[in-house]
Amino acid sequence: MPDGHAVVYRRLRVVDPAIERDLELHRKALRDDYRFWGEAVAAEIGDALARAPAAAQTLAEGGVVTLPLAPVLLVLAASSDAVRSRCLEFVDAQRSLMASVCAELSGARALVLANDRVARALATMRTPRSGLPEPERIALEAWLDVRARTPRAVANG
């Protein structure tokens, strides 16, 4: 073992307590992602792929897909007014950032337009999403740190 390098795992088992804690935090984050938006987005994509079997052929082996953030934001925002307000804050910040660099980057204009479409969809969305149990809504708002927030007024456009 080279000097200065700690043993992290032995025989396929993590033995460093700090690494084990970090690994468990990462696993929890992945479970929370799936719980709060992954399952709903996966179902939506699955339904879309079922309607377009040729599109399913384009997936990487194992069905790995890189997603734009818009479907995730729309799923999250449908959970409560507080979460929708937080999603709008995020999209507004993205729009401001993109507007500031739009002149410098050739592809930025498309991102600005995409963020504008998401902002309009969020602004006109009805909440809450049907069937979301109250404990799940409360957990989601806590996960996004929006429980104490007052939903901001939503402007169309």
C-alpha positions as CSV (number, residue, x, y, z in Angstrom):
1,M,0.0,0.0,0.0
2,P,1.5,3.4,-1.0
3,D,2.1,5.8,1.9
4,G,-0.6,8.3,2.4
5,H,-3.4,6.2,0.9
6,A,-6.1,4.8,3.2
7,V,-7.7,1.5,2.7
8,V,-11.3,2.1,1.5
9,Y,-12.5,-1.4,0.9
10,R,-11.4,-5.0,1.4
11,R,-12.8,-8.0,-0.2
12,L,-15.6,-6.0,-2.0
13,R,-16.7,-4.4,1.3
14,V,-16.2,-0.7,2.2
15,V,-14.2,-0.5,5.4
16,D,-13.7,3.2,5.8
17,P,-16.5,4.7,7.9
18,A,-16.5,8.1,6.3
19,I,-16.7,6.5,2.8
20,E,-19.5,4.2,4.0
21,R,-21.4,7.3,5.3
22,D,-20.9,9.1,2.0
23,L,-22.0,6.0,0.0
24,E,-25.1,5.7,2.1
25,L,-25.9,9.4,1.6
26,H,-25.5,8.9,-2.1
27,R,-27.8,5.9,-2.1
28,K,-30.4,7.8,-0.1
29,A,-30.2,10.6,-2.6
30,L,-30.8,8.2,-5.4
31,R,-33.8,6.6,-3.6
32,D,-35.2,10.1,-2.9
33,D,-34.8,11.0,-6.6
34,Y,-36.7,7.9,-7.6
35,R,-39.4,8.4,-4.9
36,F,-40.1,12.1,-5.6
37,W,-39.8,12.2,-9.4
38,G,-38.0,9.3,-11.0
39,E,-40.9,6.8,-10.8
40,A,-43.4,9.3,-12.3
41,V,-41.0,10.4,-15.1
42,A,-40.1,6.8,-15.9
43,A,-43.8,5.9,-16.1
44,E,-44.4,8.8,-18.5
45,I,-41.4,7.8,-20.7
46,G,-42.5,4.2,-20.6
47,D,-46.0,5.2,-21.8
48,A,-44.5,7.3,-24.6
49,L,-42.2,4.5,-25.7
50,A,-45.1,2.1,-25.7
51,R,-46.9,4.4,-28.1
52,A,-43.7,4.6,-30.3
53,P,-41.9,1.3,-30.3
54,A,-39.3,2.5,-32.9
55,A,-38.2,5.1,-30.3
56,A,-37.5,2.3,-27.8
57,Q,-35.0,0.8,-30.2
58,T,-32.9,3.9,-29.9
59,L,-32.3,3.5,-26.1
60,A,-28.9,2.5,-24.9
61,E,-28.5,-1.1,-23.6
62,G,-30.2,-1.3,-20.3
63,G,-32.6,1.5,-21.1
64,V,-30.4,4.3,-19.9
65,V,-31.7,7.7,-20.9
66,T,-30.3,11.2,-20.4
67,L,-33.2,13.5,-19.7
68,P,-33.7,17.2,-20.0
69,L,-34.8,18.7,-16.7
70,A,-38.2,19.9,-18.0
71,P,-40.1,16.6,-17.3
72,V,-38.6,16.4,-13.8
73,L,-39.6,20.0,-13.0
74,L,-43.2,19.4,-14.4
75,V,-43.6,16.3,-12.2
76,L,-42.2,18.0,-9.1
77,A,-44.2,21.1,-9.7
78,A,-47.5,19.2,-9.8
79,S,-47.0,18.2,-6.2
80,S,-48.0,21.4,-4.4
81,D,-48.1,25.2,-4.9
82,A,-45.0,25.6,-2.7
83,V,-43.0,23.1,-4.9
84,R,-44.3,24.7,-8.1
85,S,-43.2,28.1,-6.8
86,R,-39.7,26.7,-6.1
87,C,-39.6,25.2,-9.6
88,L,-40.6,28.6,-11.1
89,E,-37.8,30.3,-9.1
90,F,-35.3,27.8,-10.5
91,V,-36.5,28.2,-14.1
92,D,-36.5,32.0,-13.7
93,A,-32.9,31.9,-12.5
94,Q,-32.0,29.7,-15.5
95,R,-33.8,32.1,-17.8
96,S,-31.9,35.0,-16.4
97,L,-28.6,33.2,-16.7
98,M,-29.3,32.1,-20.3
99,A,-30.4,35.7,-21.3
100,S,-27.1,37.0,-19.9
101,V,-25.0,34.6,-22.0
102,C,-27.3,34.3,-25.0
103,A,-25.3,36.7,-27.2
104,E,-22.1,34.9,-26.4
105,L,-23.2,31.3,-27.0
106,S,-24.8,30.1,-30.2
107,G,-26.9,27.4,-28.5
108,A,-28.1,29.5,-25.6
109,R,-31.1,30.9,-27.5
110,A,-32.6,27.5,-27.8
111,L,-32.2,27.0,-24.0
112,V,-33.8,30.3,-23.3
113,L,-36.8,29.3,-25.5
114,A,-37.0,25.9,-23.8
115,N,-36.9,27.5,-20.4
116,D,-39.7,30.0,-21.5
117,R,-41.9,27.0,-22.5
118,V,-41.3,25.3,-19.1
119,A,-42.0,28.5,-17.3
120,R,-45.3,28.9,-19.1
121,A,-46.2,25.3,-18.4
122,L,-45.4,25.7,-14.7
123,A,-47.3,29.0,-14.5
124,T,-50.5,27.5,-15.9
125,M,-50.3,24.1,-14.1
126,R,-53.0,23.1,-11.7
127,T,-51.7,21.7,-8.4
128,P,-51.6,19.5,-6.5
129,R,-51.0,16.3,-8.5
130,S,-53.9,13.9,-7.9
131,G,-53.2,10.9,-5.8
132,L,-50.1,12.3,-4.0
133,P,-50.7,11.3,-0.4
134,E,-50.2,14.2,2.1
135,P,-47.2,12.6,3.9
136,E,-45.5,12.3,0.5
137,R,-46.2,15.9,-0.4
138,I,-44.8,17.0,3.0
139,A,-41.7,14.8,2.5
140,L,-41.2,16.2,-1.0
141,E,-41.5,19.8,0.2
142,A,-39.0,19.1,3.0
143,W,-36.6,17.4,0.5
144,L,-36.8,20.5,-1.7
145,D,-36.6,22.8,1.4
146,V,-39.8,24.6,0.4
147,R,-42.1,23.7,3.3
148,A,-41.6,27.1,5.0
149,R,-41.8,29.1,1.7
150,T,-44.8,31.1,0.7
151,P,-45.7,30.4,-2.9
152,R,-44.9,33.4,-5.0
153,A,-47.5,35.0,-7.3
154,V,-47.4,33.3,-10.6
155,A,-47.3,35.6,-13.6
156,N,-48.3,34.2,-17.0
157,G,-45.4,34.5,-19.4
